Amino acid sequence: MTQSDEADLTSQKAGKGVIRDNMSTGREMLCLTVAVLIVAVLAILAVILAAISLGRPNTPVNTTVQIPNGGGAVSGAYLGVAPVPEDQDPNKIWVFAIGHDGTNLEYIDDLTGTVRGFHVDIIEAVCNFGNKNCRLMWDVYENCYTQMPNQRPRVGVGLVSRWYDACTGWFATYERIASVSFSKPFRQPLSAVFFVKRGNPQAFSSTDLTGKKIAFIDGHASNIFCVRRAGITGVDRTAMIVHYSTREEIIAGVNGGEVDAVFANDQIFNLRTDLDVAAGNPITTCMQAGAGMMVRKDSRLPNWWDPAFDQLKQTSQYRQICDEITTNHDQSDHEVECVN
């Protein structure tokens, strides 16, 4: 090792360094000062931008985003796209629950296996005027609305669980409006009467129900609350209230002596073959309005259905649908009274 090399190594140990192009102390101080100034300027800009933002408190912030399949909305402030209302979505398929009561309102066509009747004709016409994509879904009536003996009526699982958007041809009643809504009616309200076995062999009187066993159809507008509103003698002293699910079960129950009478609307039975009407005045306290589409409280279906139905009523097509019910759908002796 030369003397020069030894001197360099000694200097490194002393902390003086061996890198020949290292910056001077003055240049280090200059760079540090510039860095501090840059940081300070950035901090000032951040404060100014925050102040500007706080100075505009009314700036709207949209946190919803449209779901591609037409569903609801989710949080997404960074996207800021408003959802399309359901009643304005051209891709929405509106599903209507419909039964088959065997009358000219709803029945199964044996040849095609499809549901036909006045209700089907109305749905097709209104959906055409509203330019909506509509489908029918057959289901039992209890899934739309139901009532058990001595209990308040309630919405059925099908409607409340969104299996469909509406239930077809239901009457607005005092009990139902507490939990569902209705479109404009397309059918006039009905009166209700007591039906008995043909010939009324038990001499049942509709003016005094004391000790009588009365039947009702599950979920129908003509229920025990309707009878109570009518103030009939003995209504709170009936021997028993029985509920049946179908018209056929009730006919068998009345004719078999299981019950004294059944309370129902005046068009549900065939008076030539099924049952007789007990003497007495018809009761008109069951329905608030005529039959229409029964929907959930949050439904937007009436937003387009009602205007489309109003348009239909102004045409000859509507009058033709109403006038030709018994001709096109010869399933019942009863006329269907359309709203004007």
Buried (B, 14 or more C-beta within 10 A) or exposed (E): EEEEEEEBEEEEEEEEEEEEEEEEEEEEEEEEEEEEEEEEEEEEEEEEEEEEEEEEEEEEEEEBBBEEEBEEBEEEEEEEEEBBEBBEBEEBEBBBBBBBBBBBBBBBBEEEEEBBBBBBBBBEBBBBBBEBEBEBBEBBBBBBBBBEEEEEBBBBEBBBEEBBBBBBBBBBBBBBEEBBBBBBBBBBBBBBBBBBBBEBEEEBBBEBBEEBBBBBBBBBBBBBBBBEBBEBEBBEEBBBBBBBBBBEBBBEBBEEEBBBBBBBBBBBBBBEEBBBBBBBEBBEBBBBBBBBBBBBEEBBBBBBBBBBBEBBBEEEBBEEBBEEBBEBBEBBEBEBBBBE
